[in-house]
Every structure is written in structure tokens, then in C-alpha cells.
Amino acid sequence: MSTIAEFGEALQEAVSREVADSGIEPAEVFFEHMAARLESAGEIEMVERAGFEGTSGVKTIRVDGSGGDPRDSDGVLSVIICDFHGAGELVTVNAADTKRLFGHLVNFLVCCRQEDFRGSLRSGSPVSGLAETIALTWTTISKVKLILVTNAVYSARTDAVHAGLLNGVAVTYNVWDLSRFHRYELSGQAHEGLVIDFSSDYGGAVPALAASRHDNELESYLMVIPGTQLAEIYDKWGARLLESNVRSFLQARGKVNQGIRDTIKNEPGMFFSYNNGLSATAEEVTTEKSQEGLRIVSAKNLQIVNGGQTTASLHAAKRLSPVSLKNLHVQMKLTVVPPSRSEEIVPRISQNANSQNKVSAADFFSNHPFHVRIEEYSRKVLAPALEGSNRETHWFYERARGQYLVERSKCSDAEKRQFDISFPKEQFFAKTDLAKVEYSFRCKPETVSKGAQKNFAEFAKDTGEAWTKSNARFDETWYRRLIAKLIVFRYLEKAVPKQSWYPGGYRANIVTYAIAKLAADAEATGCIMDLDAVWKIQTVAESLGASLLKAAEAASIVLTEPILGIKNTTEWAKKQACWERLRQQQIEYGPLLRECLVEAEDARAAVREGRREAAFISGIEAQSKVVSAGHDFWTRLRAWGEGNGSFSSREISIIRACSAANGRIPSERQSIAALQILGQARGNGYRDENEAPRVRIGGWNRVH
């Protein structure tokens, strides 16, 4: 595993590289890098940059950003302050340091409610919009989260610690230091300190029945938890209590179900009977036996994998009508899953628990075949060498948090140098990057502007439906064009801050709106951006760059001139009306535009040709893999599918052809289908312990 020092050094290098490329201040670059992780971890709903530092008398006022409009996050206002230290030895901060910085944030919140202070801020600036939002929504705010983000190492742990009241509103302190970010990058878990002590902190241990025997693979319990207790737990930990797939699902669906709300309000005594309850996991549990029976005392890293709407609805009722929760109880199925098996087991629990929803963002977890396929392409497909270089490289797709660091950490020093050459850090991208880029090119900048998690939820829903209908479109050509889109997106991220017209903020909004505008204008002429050309040179040609910057300048003007009644530019960017205003604008691109476009029909023809070539190669490869596995392997798979009814009669027929011991080789078409069936079976839990390592079949997906 990489050390904290190595992680800090890599972070410094990434910040320095982006500062050199874009000209943005190091602290702002650091904020964007780390705030995106807070969003991914569920600490905040979305990220909005709003940097400000000033004084009021002898008091320092500071803020670096927020977690968006509190009305979109159950009344929780999250404000962020950064403490960035330049290159050098690791810095350590203590409780006194953090208290001082949190004090600067509190001073900012107090000033936001003063009209004179708001009037002194530059109209249209990010901090002006944030101050107006805080003043406007203060009476609806149920909690304030003060978040410190630093690349120093904190000598203690401060996570959701209650810090008193501010004008009657509860305040908590949250510190994200380098060591905590490092743990999150390696494991995908930000919740090592999330221990729910039912007995000491939430009114008492919870009655439970052991639902597993000693010979069961995992411990499991059936519990009945009071609604007030569950609401209090959610009040402290919020969305971090929800497993990441459930957060995505709620982002896509909206948080409060009408039926759940009506039952809480009108028939709380019937809630247990009407509601399906929760499915949850924990890394560890502590139990005790009493005269009444078994009870759960505490649970480490409790995560709700089904029942997020129920939990959020109970929390809403706690604020609006706490008496309705007095006699309300919720059933909970709790499974103890050790961290080593979390990635394998938790998504499967989530998928099966949410199976009543045919397609949802919760189904689109990291081991969904879509993500597996993109990962395989990223390890297999070599990107062309840049001009002046003869070295081909890969783009690294991280479908699960921590993959990049973990894979690199397995290498020796010499292998790490080769790894860094083959998979340059700047060619790393994650699921939220993919979704952001795709939706920008699909002309949905208002959705991208709602934040990485909300955008990913919508993308997951759309792509999950598309995959179910036909996964053929997600072929190697699609992958190469995806990388081209990433190259375009990152070019604009670096280029926009260097322009004379740049307003000094809203870079993320400007970039997504500019790409959407150029894509829409190209489509209006029957063309699309020539992404194949971008892939071939792995950079943005001058003609495309100039056209993108013209669109970006127009986007900047539209974004910073909201319609009457909207003072916050980031809120304006989330509106369909904002996109419509830009979409209808005429831009004089000049003759350079035609140089970077290609006829849409020509682009489709290239896809068809690529699929014909891939079909020929993949059929032979599939046949070779089937034969190498041997007929015993396929016989065992057939027995598994027939035994549990997983396979259709057609699928059994195909596997039977592969398991025949008469020396007859299955056709290419049968071989392709057999590997698809095998992939689906493995996704449903099939494991062959007798499979010889030398013929172990890796992931394989048909690409035509």
C-alpha cells in the first residue's frame, strides 16, 4: 500500500501540474480535488466553490466553498474551509489550529445574515451567491456542518462532533485531513469512525434475533428499531449512513416517498405492518444477552443498502412532527460483512433488496457489466503516442474507489516506474468523470451543473436502460470516443481560466455549457465533433480549441447574467432555461469550425466498420477461450444453472454444446453466447472452485 507521505506527494504533484496548466491558484486547485472526494463519500450533496477572505473588526472571515443549497439536502448547510500547505515535509495540525479555522467559518456565517456585508460583496461573484442563499434559507436550516479540508495530518479525529448552537441551529465539526483522504482512496470507505453505539448514544440497545447459524457464511440479524432512534442516527450522519448505491438511487428518484410520508403522518401505528423495512450491513457488531433476549449494542460502519427513502422520510418527520415517531418501529435485516468482502457482497445485497425496481441507479454499481467493460478497454486499448513521442499509453478507468493506488502499490520500484509510464496519473478517470463528460456531449449541462452525484445518478439510470436494451453500442469505438471527450473536457478546464473574459469563477459550469453548445450547433448542421481525430492525436487541434473557446465565452456571459429573481449563478446553471438561452444564441465560429467536424453519417459508418472488424476477432477469441476451459468446466456451469433455474432452455443448450466430450468444437456464435452466459452467472454469484488457474477465464464482453 502507498504510505500517507507518498499519497501527499502525489497530491502535491497533481496540484502543481494543474496550476502550471491552468494558472489557477494552488489552494483553489486543491479545493476542487478534495471537495470532489467529499461529494463522492456522501459528506456533502454537491460542491460549489466560493472563495473569500476578509475581516470584520478584529475577526477573520473565511470560506472556500459549500455543499450547495441546503433546501436540496434536508436542510443541512455545509460550508468548507481549506488549509493547504505547499510542497515539503508533512505538516501536522492540532485541535487549536482547527478551532481557529472553524471560527473563521462561523464568522462568515454570522456576516452572511447582515445586509451590509452582503451588499459589500461583488455582485455575481460565487461568494455573493452563497451569502444570499444562506440569508434566504436560514430559517429552514436544520443543521450546519463546518468542514475543514487539509493536506496536513490532524493529530486527533473530529467527525460529526457537536459544537453547540449558532442562532438556534445545531453545528457540527468535521475534519478531513490527509490521512483520512488516504484511507478513503485506498478502501473507498470514509467511515472508519462511523460507529453507531445504540446503547450509549441513541437511547438503548436494539432487540434482535440471530438469523444465522454457526455454519452460515455471514452473521445476520433481524432487528426492530424505534423510528426516533433511526431518525436521530440519520440526523447525525446523514447520507454517509447510506451505502453509495442507495445514495445514487435517491438522487435519481427524490428523497421522500408520498406513501411513506402519509403513513408516518396519519397511521404511525401501522408503519411496521405497511413498510418493508431496511436492509443494512455492518463491518462488526457488538451484542449482549439480557432477560428479554439478544440485543445489538453497537455497529461499526453501519450502511443502509435498501430503505434509504424510509430513513430520509423518518428524519423529515423528526423535524416536522416528532410526536408521530413516538410509537413507530421499523424492521431491519442486518448482515455483518467484513471489509475484505464488502465490494463483492454489498452490491449483491443492494441489487437483490432493490429488485422490485426494474432499472435504477442503485443497480448501476461498480461491478455492473458496463463498468467492467470500460475497465477492460482501459487496460487493453493503447492510446496513440503523442507527437514527438513513440510511447503508447493507457487511460486508467477506476470503476471502484482505490483501484489505481492499490494496483500501483503491488508493484516493485522498477515496476512502479513502468506503471506510471503505461498509466500516467493525468490519464486517470472515474465513474463520475465519465458521466460528467458524457452528459456534457449529450447537451445536458444543466444536469451536470447539479453536481457529480446527481449527474451520475441520472447517467446511471439512462445508461442502465440503454444497456438492458442492447449493450452493442458500448464497443471499442465508443470507448475511444469517450476518451476523446475526456481530452476535450480537460483541455477546456485548463484553457478557460487563461482567457481575458474569464469571470474568475464558475469554471465547471462554463466548461460543460461550452461543450454542450458546440455539440448542439454541430448537430444542427448534420455533423458531430470529429472525436476520432482527437483520439488519433490525443490532444485538441487548434481549430477545435478555438471553436470551443468561442462557445465558452458565450456560455460565460449567459451564466453570469441570470434571469430576474435569481441571484446565485450556480443555481441559475441548474435551470433548463439557462441551457435554452445559450442553445438559442448564434455564435460566429468562422471557417475553423468545419475543420473539426465530421458528417454524422460518416461517423456512424466508422462505427459499423469497427464492429465488423471486432466481430471477426472476438469470435475466434471466444472460441479459443471456450475450448481452453475444457468440457468439465462447462459441465459444472450447466449443472449449477440447471440446479437453481438460472438458465433458459436456450442457454442450457448452448452450454451443453460447450460441454460435449465428443471433440466437436462449438461455433463462434455459440462461444460468444457461452461467455456472455458465464459472465451473467458470475454476476449472480457463480464460482467454480475447481477451475484450473492456467485456464481461468477473465472478464470478456462481446463488442459488436
Order of alpha helices (4+ residues) and beta strands (2+ residues): alpha-alpha-beta-beta-beta-beta-alpha-alpha-alpha-beta-beta-beta-beta-alpha-beta-alpha-beta-beta-alpha-alpha-alpha-alpha-beta-beta-beta-beta-alpha-beta-alpha-alpha-beta-alpha-alpha-beta-alpha-alpha-alpha-alpha-alpha-beta-alpha-alpha-alpha-alpha-alpha-beta-alpha-alpha-alpha-alpha
